[in-house]
């Protein structure tokens, strides 16, 4: 049961990292000089938080890889697509089109089938 929780926790923090990075780049001016761009990125709290959480996510992923077959574990990572779409809609007012919603549904069905294997 603990490992199942860790799989879902890894997916959630991976998605959280993506959402923080998205928020962080929203205030970055990518047309500025390289030095100014790197400085803007280095001191952006959302980008730094996203990178930090990605590192935690990576360490947890490495542990999970040692516990499960890759063919079982990897499809759960696609749940990040689902959570990112929902997070994009909720936090950034991004649109979930009919096709995108259909893709999300197919991902969920696929993960359920893998989980039952």
SERO-790381 format. One line per 8 residues: their letters; for each residue y, x, z of C-alpha. Coordinates in Angstrom, 2 decimals. Layout:
N
a> Y,X,Z | ...
***
This chain:
117
xxxxxxxx> 0.00,0.00,0.00 | 2.39,2.85,0.80 | 1.92,4.39,-2.64 | 2.65,1.05,-4.33 | 5.88,0.86,-2.34 | 6.72,4.42,-3.39 | 6.19,3.56,-7.07 | 8.65,0.70,-6.88
xxxxxxxx> 11.06,2.71,-4.74 | 11.05,5.48,-7.35 | 11.82,2.97,-10.09 | 14.67,1.49,-8.05 | 16.33,4.79,-7.20 | 15.93,6.01,-10.78 | 17.79,2.90,-11.93 | 20.40,3.33,-9.20
xxxxxxxx> 21.06,6.84,-10.49 | 21.63,5.46,-13.99 | 24.03,2.82,-12.70 | 26.01,5.42,-10.76 | 26.21,7.66,-13.82 | 27.42,4.72,-15.92 | 30.13,3.94,-13.38 | 31.12,7.59,-13.20
xxxxxxxx> 31.52,8.12,-16.93 | 33.67,5.01,-17.13 | 36.63,7.03,-15.86 | 35.92,10.28,-17.71 | 38.06,11.17,-20.73 | 35.66,12.87,-23.13 | 38.43,13.92,-25.53 | 39.92,16.42,-23.07
xxxxxxxx> 39.24,20.16,-23.11 | 35.78,21.39,-22.10 | 37.08,22.86,-18.86 | 38.91,19.68,-17.88 | 35.85,17.63,-18.83 | 33.52,19.75,-16.71 | 35.97,19.60,-13.81 | 36.22,15.81,-14.11
xxxxxxxx> 32.45,15.51,-14.07 | 31.96,18.00,-11.23 | 34.33,16.13,-8.92 | 33.31,12.57,-9.80 | 31.61,11.08,-6.75 | 29.59,8.58,-8.78 | 28.23,11.23,-11.13 | 27.43,13.54,-8.23
xxxxxxxx> 25.69,10.69,-6.41 | 23.72,9.82,-9.54 | 22.57,13.42,-9.98 | 21.61,13.68,-6.31 | 19.57,10.48,-6.50 | 17.94,11.69,-9.73 | 16.77,14.80,-7.88 | 15.23,12.64,-5.15
xxxxxxxx> 13.67,10.44,-7.84 | 12.20,13.50,-9.55 | 10.67,14.82,-6.34 | 9.14,11.43,-5.62 | 7.88,11.21,-9.22 | 6.14,14.58,-8.84 | 4.41,13.35,-5.69 | 3.32,10.14,-7.43
xxxxxxxx> 1.95,12.12,-10.37 | -0.29,13.95,-7.93 | -1.63,10.61,-6.63 | -2.15,8.51,-9.79 | -3.34,8.82,-13.36 | -0.39,9.30,-15.70 | -1.64,6.45,-17.89 | -1.40,4.11,-14.89
xxxxxxxx> 1.85,5.41,-13.41 | 4.02,5.93,-16.46 | 4.27,2.26,-17.55 | 5.83,1.43,-14.18 | 8.72,3.65,-15.17 | 9.58,1.11,-17.86 | 10.61,-1.25,-15.08 | 13.76,0.89,-14.97
xxxxxxxx> 14.67,-0.63,-18.35 | 14.43,-4.08,-16.82 | 16.44,-3.18,-13.73 | 19.03,-1.29,-15.79 | 19.56,-4.30,-18.03 | 19.99,-6.58,-15.02 | 22.24,-4.02,-13.31 | 24.31,-3.62,-16.48
xxxxxxxx> 24.74,-7.37,-16.65 | 25.58,-7.72,-12.95 | 27.81,-4.69,-12.39 | 29.31,-4.05,-15.83 | 29.26,-7.53,-17.44 | 27.00,-6.28,-20.23 | 25.41,-8.90,-22.43 | 21.67,-9.63,-22.37
xxxxxxxx> 20.95,-11.05,-25.80 | 17.94,-13.15,-26.73 | 16.22,-10.12,-28.28 | 16.99,-7.95,-25.26 | 15.68,-10.67,-22.95 | 12.53,-10.94,-25.05 | 12.02,-7.18,-24.82 | 12.46,-7.33,-21.06
xxxxxxxx> 9.85,-10.07,-20.85 | 7.40,-8.01,-22.92 | 7.95,-5.00,-20.63 | 7.23,-7.13,-17.58 | 4.04,-8.50,-19.16 | 2.93,-4.97,-20.04 | 3.50,-3.65,-16.54 | 1.59,-6.58,-15.04
xxxxx> -1.36,-5.85,-17.36 | -1.34,-2.15,-16.46 | -1.10,-2.95,-12.74 | -4.21,-5.13,-13.02 | -6.21,-2.34,-14.68
***
